[in-house]
Amino acid sequence: MPATPSRVTAAYLQPLLETAAALGIAPSALAQAAGLAPDLPDPLPDALAASDYIALLDAGSRLAGDPHFGLHVGERVRPGTYSVYGLVLLACRDIGQALEQTQRYEQLSHDLGRSRLEAHGAHARYTWISHYPHASRHLAESVFAGIRTFGSWLAGRPLAPHALAFAHARPIDADPAEYARVLGGVPAFGASAHTVDFDAALLALPLPAADTALYPLLQQHAERLLRERAQATSGIVAQVHAAIVRTLAREPVRLAGIAAELALSPRTLQRKLADAGATFQQVLDAARYALAMDYLRQDGLSLVDIAFLLGFQEQSAFTHAFREWSGVNPGAWRERALTSS
């Protein structure tokens, strides 16, 4: 099934680009190795598809020959990396409040995953739940390195965990000393989740540079951005989805044609979708997948017919796309759906 439309902000992407540049990798080479357009736009767009961000992470590691590229990306975070959410953290009174606000506002920076905080007596655990569990280790490791880097900066001293654990397997090229340097400890691998355990007393640690007087204003601003994003996601994505469904029935779907139907320029439509955390291709794939499942339940339609109705020129192209979306061939999916019904 197509991934839920998701994105990272340009500010969140910046540490990745800076890390690559410090290792001698030009943005054009990085983009090309990631399978993206050879030139990243300057200035960067407001948002980048999350899947493209992950591809850039992996490309940076390959080109640099750096097995700890994710850790080194996380080391370069700063308040501006997290946009408005980062400003909210600067106004929090203590570590506990900062982690609570992370759970609420993390989505303003990226849709890569979500944070969860649990405290039981003297023990506290932070868990990061990846939306891309099959991504390489660099994703989770960059997130944890960023949290420790920024958290230590907020606290005014290095934060040391009791225990660290990653869900991915131990990399054969891992350097325990580098994990200890960046994360404050050597993690266990192959765990059930990405976690860090620490003393619950740390939650009450005051943040010495916090401007708590600004907190109500910044929180109000962050809440407004959350509402606007929710409205944008339900608005423009739904409009484009509906326009694609209408168009597929009569002609090939093109970005320019959908933009014209919505009285927008192609560039404006792309920007609005990016602001909603989506790309045109993601919405097109989601619409095709939903229609394909409906068509496959109709025994009178052949796979050739369905491919034509979805705008594919060849049945083989439809078969390949459906396998990417669902993990199985359309014929096998149809057989199971008709049998179950």
N, C-alpha and C positions, 0 to 999 in steps of 0.2 A: 504494500500500500504506500502511496506517496507520503513523504514525511510531512508532518504538520508544518505549514509555512513558519519559518523562524529566521531570526537575524541576529547580528551583532552590530553595535553602533561603530561609527568610524573611530571614536575615541578608544573603544575597547580593542580595536584592531591595531592601534598605533604601537603599543609595545612589541607586537609581533614584527612589524615592519622595522622598528628600531633595532631589534635583536638581529634580524637578518642583515641589516645594513652594517652593523658592527662586526659581523662575520664576513663582510665583503660581498654580500649578495644583493644585487640590484633589484629594485621592485619589478622590473620587466622580466628578469630571469626567474624570480620567485613566482610571479603570476603564470608564466608559461609552464613552469614545472608543475604547477597545481592544476593545469588544464583550463585556466581562465584566459580572458583576453590578454594579449601580451603586454598591454600597458594599463596599469592601474590609473584611474583618472586622478588628476591633481587640480583642485582639491578632491579628496575622497568623497563619495556619496555619503549621505547621512547614515546609511545602513548597508550591510553586506549580508548575503544569505549565510546562515550558520554553516551550511555544508561547505560553502566556499572558504569560510574561515578555517574549518578543520583541514581542508585540502592544503591551504597555505601553511598551516602548522607542520604537516607531514612533509611538504615540499621543502620548507626551511631546514628541517632536520636532515633530509637527504642531501641537499646541496651543501650544507655546512659540514656534514659528517659529524654532527653533534648529537650523541645519544640522549643528551639532557636538554634538548632545545626547549621543551615545554617549561622546564624549571627556569631556564634563563629568560624566557618571555615573562613569566610571572614575576621575576625579580625586578622588572622594569616598570611595574605598575606604579601609579601615583594618583593623587586625588582626582585629577581630571580624567583618568582612565574610566572611571565609573559614572561620569557625567553628573546629573543632578543627584543621583543616588549617592555618589561620593561626597557631595556637599552635605547631604543629610547626615552621613556618618561623621563628618567633621564637627557637627553640632551635638553629637550624642554625649551624654554625661559619663558613660562607662562602657566597658566591653560588652556587657550583657545587652544594653540598649542597641549598640551598634550591630550585634548579631541578630537581634529581633528585627531591626530595620532592613538588614540584608535579606531576610526571608520575605519581607514585604515588597522591597523595591529592586531586587536583583534583576527583575525582568526589564527594567528601564535601560539596562546596559546590554543584556544579551538574553537569548533563549536557548542557551547551551545546556542548561540544567537548573536545578533549584536546590536551595539550602534548607536544612532542617536542624534545629537545635533542641536537644533534650537535656534536662538536668534532673538528677535524682540524688538527693543528699549531697555528699561531697564530690560526686562524680558528674561530669558534663561531657556530652558528646556532640560534635558537629558532624553532620553527614551531608555530602553533596551528591544529589541524585541526577546523574547525567541523562539528558534527553537523547544522547547518542552513545548507548552502551557499547556499540561495536567500533567506536572510534579508537584511534591509537592511544597509547598511554599519555601522549603529549597533552591531550586535552585536560584530563583530570589533574595531571601534574602541574600544568600551567595555572589552573584555578587555585590549587592549594598553595603554590608558591606565591601567587598574588595575594591571597588572603593573609599569609604569614607576613609578607613584606609590608603590606598596608597596615595590618593589625599592629605590628611592631612599631611602625611609624606613629600610629595613633597613640599607642601606649607609652611611647617615649623610651621603650626598652625592648630587647628581644623577647619574644614570647616562645616558650619552650613547651611542647606537648608531652604528655605522659606516654602516648602511643599513637602511631600513625598506621593506617592500613589502606591499601589500594585494591580494587577489585581485579585489576589486570595482573597477568602473570609477571613474575620477576624477569626483567629484561636481561638477556645474556650479557649485554654490554654495560650493565648498570654499575656505577661507581658508588659504593656506600658512602664514601667521604663527601661526594657531591650532594647526595640527598641530605646528609647531616648538616652540611654547610648552609644549604638553601632552606631546608624545612625544619631544622632544629632537631632532627632525629632521623634514624633509618627506618623506613616503613616496612611493614609486613606486606606480602603480596598474595594474590589469589584469595582475598577476603570476600565476604558477601556484599560489601559496599565500600565506597570511599569514605573513610572516617578519620577523625582525629579526636582523641580522648584527652581531657585536661581537668585540672582542679576546678571545681565549680566556684571556688572563692575568687577565681580570676574574673568571673562575670561582674563582680562589684568593683573591679579596678578602675579608678577614675582616669579619664583621658585628659592629660594636662593641658593640651592646647585647644580643648573644646570651647566653642562659642555657643553655649547652650541657649543664649537669648535669641539666637537666630533659628533655633530648632522649629518652633511653631510655624514660622513663615516658610521655611524650606520644606517641611512636611506637607504643608498646604499645597505648595507648588508641585511636589512629587505626586500627591493624590490627584491633582488636576491632570497631570501627564498620564497617569494610569487610566483615568476615565477617558481621556482623548484617544489613547491607544486602543482601548476596548471598543470605542465607537468607530474608530477608523477601520479596525479589523473586521467588525461585523458589517461595516458599510461598504467600502470599496471592494473588498474581497468578494462579498456576496454579489455586488453589482457585476463584477467581471465574470464571476462564475455563471450567473444567469445569462449574461450576454454570450458567453462561449457556448452554452447549451443551445441557445437559440440559433447561433451561427452554424454550429456543426451540422444541423439538419439540412442546411442549404448550400454551404460553400466552405472551402478551407478556412481555418481560423488563422488570422494574422494579428499581430499586436496592433498594427496601424488601423486595421478594420475595427477591432474592438474599441480602440481609443476613439475613433470617429463616432461610433455608435453611442459612446458615453459623453460625446462633445468635449473630449480632451485631446491634447497633443500626445503622441506616443511617449515623449519624455516626461510629461506631467503624470501620465498614468503609471509609468515605471516608478517615479518618485513616490507617488501615493501608495503604491503597493509596497515599496521598500519601507515606508513609514509604518505600514501595517504589519511588517515582518514577513512579507511574501514576495515572490517573484512571479512574473507572468507565466513562466513555464510550470511552476508549482501549481498554480491555480488551474492551468490547462490540464495538467496530469490528473489533478483531483477530480475535475469535471469528467474527463474521459473514463477514469476508473469507476466512478459512481454509475455512469451510463453503461459501461461495459458489464458491470454486475447485473444491472437490470436486463440488458439484452441477452446475456447468457442464460438467464432464467426462462427465456422464451425459446422453446424447443424448435420453433419454426425458422429461426434465424441461423444461418450458417456462420462459421467463423469469418468467411470472406465477406458476407453481408455486414457483420458487426465491424470488421476492420474499415469497410467503406463508410459506414454510418459515423464512425469516430474520426474520420478524416485521415486514415492511414492509406498510403498508396499500395501497400503490399500487406498480405496477411502475416508474413514473417515479421514485419515491423511491429504489428499489433501484438503478436505472440511474445516477442522480446520485451515490449513495454509492459505487458500484463504480468509477465514473470518477474520483472523488476518491482512492480507494485505489490504483488500478492505473494510472491515466492513460489508459485506453481504455474503451469501452463493453463491457458484458458479452457482447453478441453477437459483437463482434470478438475478444474474448479467447477465447470458446468456439471460434470458427472456427479460430484459430491452435492452440489446445490439441488439438482433435480432428484437425487436419491433421498436427500433429507426431507424434501418437501412432499 
